[in-house]
Amino acid sequence: MSAPTTEVDVLVKDALEKLYEPADLAQHPLARVLLPARLPSGISTSQGLQQLLLDGIEKLRPNPHVSGGALPARIYQILELRYVEALPYREVIRALGLSQAQYHRNLRQALKALATVLTEMAQSHAQPSASVEPGSRDQTHREPEPTGASDRLADLCQIVRGVTELLHSVASDGGVSLREQLPVGRVLVPGDRTDLRHVMITLVGYILGAAAAGQLVLACQDEDGLVTLRMSYRGHVTLERLHNPEALERTTVAQQLLKPLGGSLGIEKGANEICLTVTLRSRRRLLLLIDDHPDEVWFIKRLIADQDHTVLTAGNVSDGLALARKSRPDLILLDIMMPEQDGWDALQALKHDPTTQGIPVLVCTVLAESQLAMALGASEFIRKPLTRPRLLEALARWSAA
C-alpha cells in the first residue's frame, strides 16, 4: 500500500509524537501504509511500527566525519533529540543552537527525509524476494529483544593477557613494548567476551598507530563496583596520526561497542603520552519488571536498552514475588492493573516480606493513584503513558539511592 509523500510526512510526524505510546501506535494509520500485511511471529503492530521508525532514524545517522553543523547531521540530531529522547522542542533548539524558524525549517526537512527513507524501506520489504516461506520467521522488523545488559560474565584479566599475546609482535615491530599490571585472581564484568576483546584490540591499535619507541602498560582494577581498564603509553607520539580518519574511526567503534555494555571511554593525549581509560561496572543494576502486557514490557525494554540494567520480567504477581525473593533486584518496576492478583497485592506483599521490603518499588500505571501507591510503600509513582526521559530520571534517582 502506498500514499502520497506529503501524506506520509504528516503521518510520520504524528506517529513520532506517539513513539512511546503502544496503544496509539497499534491503531495508527501509518502502520497500514508502511507495515506488511503479515508481521513476523511475536511482533505486534505497535512494536513493528516503533521499530521501523527507529530504524529509519538510524538510517539517517550521518558518517562520523560529517560536520555537526551540516544539514544531514542536524536532521538526524533533531529527530534523535525531539522524538527518540523526547525532549521539548525548545530544549532541542537550545541544544543545537538554532533559531525557532531554523528549527521548524530543519524539522520539515527531517520529516521529509525520514518519510522517504521509510517509504523506501517499506517498498523493499514488499518485494517478492523478501517473501517468507511457510513455517519460517521473517526477521525484517525483528531485532533481538533488548534487555539492557548481558547475563554473561567475562574475565577482563584473561582478555588483557590474550590481547597482549596477540598484539605483542605488532607492537614490537613498531618499537613498542607491552606490559601488564593485573591484580591477582579475576576481574569479572557483565558482557560478551568477544565485544570486550574487540574494544581492547581496537584501542590498542589506536595507540600503536601513533606510537614508536615507548612502553604501553595495560592495567585493570575493580574498586567499589567500578572496573577501570587503563592503557597508558609513554614514548614518541605522532599526534597527527591520532586525528586521521582511521584513528577516529577506531575510537568511534570502541565507543559503540561499549555503549550496550554500559561502559565509557576517556582519552588523554600529549606530546609524549596517550592514556585511554575504559570504565565498566563489575555488576549491572538488576531491574525486575512486573507487567502482564507483552507490548508494554517490550516498549519499556526498548526505552532502557542502552542503560546499565539487567532486566528480569514477570507476567503476573505470583511470578514477580518469587523472582523478587530469589534475585533480590536493585529496583522493581510494577504495573498495577493485572488479572487475579493486581499490583496493590504485589506492593503490599513486597513491603511486608523482610527479604524484599528494602527494594525500591516504582509503581507505573495509567491510574491516578499516586497517594495510595506512596501510602503502601512505593518509592515513586510514574503515570503511564511512559516517556523515556521520565523513566530514565526515575531509574537514575533510585539506582543512585
N, C-alpha and C positions, 0 to 999 in steps of 0.2 A: 504494500500500500504506500502511496506517495502523497505529498501535499506540497503546495507552493512554498517556496523558500521563506517568503515573508511570514506565512502562517506558522512554519516550523520555528522561526525566530521567536515568535510570541509564545508558542507552546514551550519552547526550551526555557525561556526566562521564567515562566510560571512554574515549570517543573523544578528548576533550580531553587526557587524560593521555597519549595516543599521537599527539598532533598532529603531531609531527615524526618519526614512525616510519612511513615509507611502506608497508613490508611488512605491518604490523599494520592500517593503515587500509584497505589493499586488500581485506582479508578481514573487515572489521568489519561486524557486523550492522546498525549504524546506516545504512550505505550502502544496504542493501536497503530500509530504512524510508523514507529521505529522498530518495535519488537516483532520477532517472528510469531506466527500463529501458535506454534507449539514451542514452549521453552523446555530446556533440559530438565530432567527429573530432579526434583528437590529445589528448584529455583522458582520463587513466586514472581508475580508481575512486578511488585514493588522492588524486590531485590534485583530483578533483571534491569529495570529502568534506572535504578540508582547506580548500579554498576556500569551501565552503558554511559551515563552522564559523567561519572568519574573517569572512566577510560577515555572518553572524548576530551575532557580537560587535560588529561595526562598526555594525550597525543599532541596537544598544543604547547607542551613544555618545550622551550627553545633549547638549542645547543648551549652548553655551559659557556661557550666563548662569545655568545651574543651579548652585547651591552645591555645592562639593566634598563637603560633609557630607551632602547629600541622598541618599536611598536610590537613585534612578536612577544618580547619579554613582558611588556606592560599588559598586553591582552591576557597572557597566562596569569600574571600576578593578580589582576583584577578578579578573574574567575576563581582563583585559588583562595584569595583573602575574603572575597564577598560571599562566596557560596560554600566552598569546602570548609573554610574556617568560620564561616557565618558571622563575620564582623559587620557592624553597621557601616553603611556606605561612607559616612563622614570619617570614620576611622580609617577606611581604605584610602580616602582622599589624603588624609594626613600622612599615612604610612608611605604613600607613593609620591607625595609632594605635588599633587595635581590640583588644578583649579576645578571648580564644580562643573563648569562647561566642558573642560577637557575629559573629566571622568566620565560624564554621560556620553560624550562622543566615543571614547575608547570602549565603553561598555557596549554600545551598539555594535561596534566593530567586533568585539569579543563574542557577542551572542551570534552574530552572523557567521563568524569563523567557526564557532562550535556547532551551529546548525549544519553548516556544510560538512564538517567532519563526521557528525553523527549520521547524516543522510548517506554519506559515502560508506560508512561502516554498516549501516542497515542494508544498503544495496549489495555490498559484498557478501553479507551473511545470507542474503536471499538467493545467491547464485546456486545452480544445481550442484556444482561441485562441493558445496558445503552441506549437502543433504545428509541426513542421518540414516544409517541402516537400521532396520528394525532390531530392537533389543540393545542397540548401542547407546552411548551417552555423549551428546554433543557438548563440548566444553567451551563453545563460543563466548558465552556470557559468564561462565562459571570460573571463579578463582578459588584457591584453597580457602577454606573457612578461616578467617582471621582470628587469632587468639591473642595477639599482642605479645606473644613470647613462645619460646620453645621449651618443651618439657625436658629436653636433653641437657646433659651437663658435659662440659668439655674441660680438660685439664690444660690450663694455659701454660704451665711449665713444660709439659710434654710438647705442646705446639711450638714453643720457643726453641726447644732443643732440636726439633725436627727442621725448623726453618733455618736455624744456624748451620746445621749439617748440609742442608740443601743448597744454601747460597754461599757456603764457605769458599768454593773455588772461584765463583763470580766476584766476590769481594776481594779475594787475593789478587786476581788479575788486575784490579783497579788500585792495588796498593793499600787496601783497607783490611784491617784485622777485625774479626768478630769475637766478642767476649760476652759471656752470660753472667748475670748476677741473679740467682734464683734462690728462693727460700727452700728449706728442707721440706720434703713432702709435696703435696699437690695444692694447686690453687684452682678451685673449681668455679666455673661461671656458667650460667644457663646460656645455651646457644649451640649452634651447629659447629662442630669442629672444622668442617671444610670452609665455612664462611670466615671463621676467625683466622684460619690459616691463610686464606686469600688476603684478608686485611693485612696481616703481617708481611706477607711476601710483597704486596703492593707498596706498603710504606717503606720497607727496607729497600725496595727497588727505587723509590723516590729519592732516598738519601744517597744510594750508591750512584745514581745518575749524575750527582753533582759533587761527589766526594773523591778524594785521592790522598794517599799518604797520611792516613789517620786511623783512628780506632772507633769502632761502633760497639757500644755496650747495650745489650738487651736485658732489661731487668723488669721484674714484676713483683707486686706485693699486694696483700689483702689486709686492709685495715678498716674496721667498723663497717663491714658490709660493702665497701667500695674497693674494687680492684683497679690498680693502675699498671699499665704496661708502658714502660718508657724506653724509647730508642734514642740514645744520646750519642752523637757523633762529635768528635773533636779532630780537627785537621784541616787540610786545604779544602775550601768550598768554592765552587764556581757558581756564584749567585744567579747568573743569567740562566743556568740550566734548571734552577728551581722554579722559574717563571715561564718556561716554554710550554706549549700546548700539551705535550706528552706528560710532563710533570704535573701540570694542573689536573689533567685527566686522572692521574693516579690518586690524588687526594680526593677528588670527587667520587671516584669508585669506592674508595675506602669508607668515606662518609655514608654513601648509600648502603654499603654492607653493614655498617654499624647501626644505622637507624633502627631497623627492626629488632636489633639486639638491645636497644636502649642505651647504646654506647655513644661516646662523644670523642672528638679528636681535637687536641690542642697542638699548634705548630709554632715553634720559635726558631727563628733563623738569624744567623750572624755571619760575620766575615770568616770566622774560623770554627763555627759550630752549628749544628742542627739538632733540635730536640723535638721529638714527636711524642705526645702523651695520649694514650688511649685509656679512657675511663669506662669501667663497666661495673655493674652491680654483681656482687657474689651471689645474691639471691633476689629474684624479682618479687615484687609485691604480688600477693595472691588475692585475686578478687573472685568472690562467689556471686554469681548472678542467678537469682531465683525468679523465674518468669515462665509462664506456660505458653506464651505466644512465640512460635518459632521466628516469625518476621521481626518481632521486637528484639529477640536475642541476637539475630543476625545483624540488625542495624546497630545495636549497642556495641557488638564486637567490632563492627566496621568503624564506628566512631573512635574507638580506642586502640585500633590495630597497631598504631605507631607508638603507643605508650608503653611504659615499663611495667606491664601487668601480665601475669599468667591468669587466664580466665577459666574458672570451672563453672559449669552450668547445671541447673536442676530445673526440671519442668513442673515440679509440684512441691508442696510444703514438706511432705514426708521425706522425699529425697534430699531436699535442701537442708533440713535439720540434720540428717545423717551425714551429709557431706561437710557441714559446718563443724560437727563434733569431730569428725575424722581428720579433716585437713587443717583446721584452725586457720582460716583465711585472715588476711590483714584487714579486709573490708568485705561487707556484704551489700549488694545492691538488690533491693527487694521490691517486687511488684505486689500490689495489694489484691487486685481482682483476679482470683484464681478459684476454680471449682472445688467443691468439697471443703477443704481447709483453705482459708484465704490468708493474705499477708498479715492481717491482725493476729491471727492464731500463731503464725510463724514468729512475729516480733515478740509476742509475749513469751513464747517458748524459748526463744534465744536469750531473752533477758532474765529468765528465771533459771537457766541452766548455768551452773558455775563454770562449765567448760567453755561456754560461748558468750557469757554476759559482758565480757570486756571488749568484744569485737564491735567496732563501729558499724552501725546499720544505716544505710542511706535508703530511705523509702522513696520509691519512684512510681507515681501513679497519676491517672487522669483525675482522681477525686480531689476535691478541695478540702482535705482533712489534715492540714499541717499541725493543728493544735493537738488532735488526737494522737498523731504519729509521735510527736515530741513527748507527750504525756506518757506514752507506752515505752519510751526509751530510745526512740530513733535519734541518731546523731544529726541527721539532716533530712529535710524534705525537699524533693525535687518534683516539680509538676510536669507531667507529660503534656504535649509532645516535647521530647528532648531536643536540645541543640548541643552541638559539640562543645562550644565554649562553656556553657553552664555545667555540663557533665565533667569536663576536664577540671574546671575550677573546684568543683566539689571533691573529686577524687584527689586532687593535689592537696586540698585542705586537710583531708583526713588521712592521706598517706603520710603526710609530714607530722601528724599528731603523735 
